[in-house]
Amino acid sequence: MAIVGAGFTGLWTAYYLAEAAPHLRIAVLEAEVAGYGASGRNGGWCSALFPASMASLAALAGRPAAIAQHRSMQASVDEVARVAASEGIDAQVAKGGTIVLARSPAQLSRARHEVAEARTWDRDESDVRLLGRDAARRILNATGTLGGIYTPDCAALHPARLVRGLAEAVERRGVHLFEATPATSIGPRLVRTPHGTVRADHVVRATEGYTPRLAGHARTVVPVYSLVIATEPLAPEVWAEIGLGRRETFSDHRHLIIYGQRTADDRLVFGGRGAPYHFGSRVRPSYDRDERVFARLYATLLELFPVLRGTAVSHAWGGPLGIPRDWCASVGLDRATGLGWAGGYVGDGVSTTNLAGRTLRDLILGDDTELTRLPWVGHRSPMWEPEPLRWLGINAGLRTMGLADAEEALTGRPSIVARVVAPLLG
Ligand SMILES: Cc1cc2nc3c(=O)[nH]c(=O)nc-3n(C[C@H](O)[C@H](O)[C@H](O)COP(=O)(O)OP(=O)(O)OC[C@H]3O[C@@H](n4cnc5c(N)ncnc54)[C@H](O)[C@@H]3O)c2cc1C
């Protein structure tokens, strides 16, 4: 077995394969160090979110399959926590759920719509519920809160601790992890690296946002950057004002995504999209940092929680996530070539990678299971457009979402820009 990429996808796959088939010889090849990619730098939401909607999953494989995918995502949140505990990984996991605030009438109408839509997919009050103003503010006291949505299916965790701990766990199980070993080409039963060639019955591509660098994959996913800041540890009286007593993760219903968590050491970690997409799907370490985006994140944080005025930002970072053309993550194995893959998680990979790892185990061992019958298995997303269309479309989309939020902040009504322009961008 050869696995390219030592993020969560590659490591979960190695973990479950080594557990189920200890006789397998498994090599994980990593260009940098284990956890170098999005897995070591994300916002730490281990959630039941899947990037494609229930309706699009149902269109792929029918309603029961869409519901099964959601249930598998819920189970994955607990599975991540279970393995972290059983492997002695101190990933600082706290399953406090998620609150998504509604901070304008337009956001409130989206929240209501989302809960009504969830009910049509057999998702009851125990799965997702609408909160009134007071109930929402008891969890998270942000300015302008009119209500929100709460779901218990999310754990806050420390992603770098989890991914490094997982790398150690797979090595304990006899997996060979080769860091500083970039795959220069991936083909059927063969991976080439500058240090030598690996021959294997199965080769798994687990390279997510870095995938466009591989020959033949320039348009498989686009790398879109998400950036994050972390405050210094906050005093108990500040937390008494803000809330998040059970380390609930949080967001609101704006168009351009924001996300936050209270860490185990009482910092506020807060991230968002909005950094530009780079022409030709380029990925560079310098893109991880964008001072304008960091400043915007800090300003948004102060707008949400004025009590944070004067609080220092101790860390700031970012990284590329992978977006497929139809926003539907997928996992699969081509039996003819032995090539497997998983990815396209958009911003929902912390738990989905775990489901991918268990699914790749079953596919590679040839087991027909509930997991191998889920609708995302074997799904092939269309290719992205060639440049310059890709650059124009993605950056126009990012701009539109930013404008739509500004419009809603001004009018309080659902954005006309979002309704008219977004469908034109596809
Ligand atoms: C800033 C940020 C915040 C996020 N927040 C969240 C969140 O809160 N919740 C959530 O669920 N998801 C979040 N995500 C998404 C989530 O982190 C990813 O979906 C997930 O980590 C993907 O894991 P992966 O193993 O597939 O990819 P990665 O972790 O990116 O790993 C890919 C690995 O492959 C290696 N690699 C690439 N090319 C080669 C090659 N040719 N040879 C060898 N190795 C190679 C890379 O060095 C890298 O280590 C976030 C992402 C970012 C960037």
The ligand as an ORCA input file, in Angstrom:
! r2SCAN-3c Opt
* xyz 0 1
  C      -7.480     27.377      7.532
  C      -8.375     26.172      7.375
  C      -9.411     25.990      8.267
  C     -10.231     24.856      8.177
  N     -11.164     24.633      9.140
  C     -11.843     23.463      9.147
  C     -12.685     23.137     10.234
  O     -12.783     23.861     11.222
  N     -13.377     21.972     10.165
  C     -13.256     21.125      9.110
  O     -13.911     20.090      9.100
  N     -12.411     21.385      8.088
  C     -11.687     22.518      8.100
  N     -10.809     22.774      7.096
  C     -10.612     21.745      6.058
  C      -9.803     20.557      6.586
  O      -8.697     21.012      7.325
  C      -9.354     19.704      5.406
  O     -10.489     19.332      4.651
  C      -8.648     18.424      5.822
  O      -7.644     18.684      6.772
  C      -8.066     17.752      4.593
  O      -7.192     16.723      4.996
  P      -6.307     16.011      3.896
  O      -5.463     15.015      4.607
  O      -7.166     15.500      2.812
  O      -5.423     17.171      3.262
  P      -4.169     17.959      3.880
  O      -4.240     18.039      5.336
  O      -4.031     19.225      3.112
  O      -2.965     16.996      3.563
  C      -2.434     16.810      2.290
  C      -0.984     16.448      2.489
  O      -0.459     15.985      1.270
  C       0.875     16.446      1.169
  N       1.214     16.429     -0.245
  C       0.680     17.164     -1.230
  N       1.231     16.833     -2.421
  C       2.120     15.845     -2.169
  C       3.011     15.090     -2.984
  N       3.079     15.283     -4.314
  N       3.787     14.144     -2.395
  C       3.708     13.914     -1.055
  N       2.901     14.619     -0.232
  C       2.107     15.583     -0.787
  C       0.828     17.853      1.760
  O       2.107     18.282      2.165
  C      -0.128     17.628      2.920
  O       0.549     17.322      4.117
  C     -10.007     23.896      7.131
  C      -8.973     24.115      6.218
  C      -8.151     25.238      6.343
  C      -7.030     25.424      5.361
*
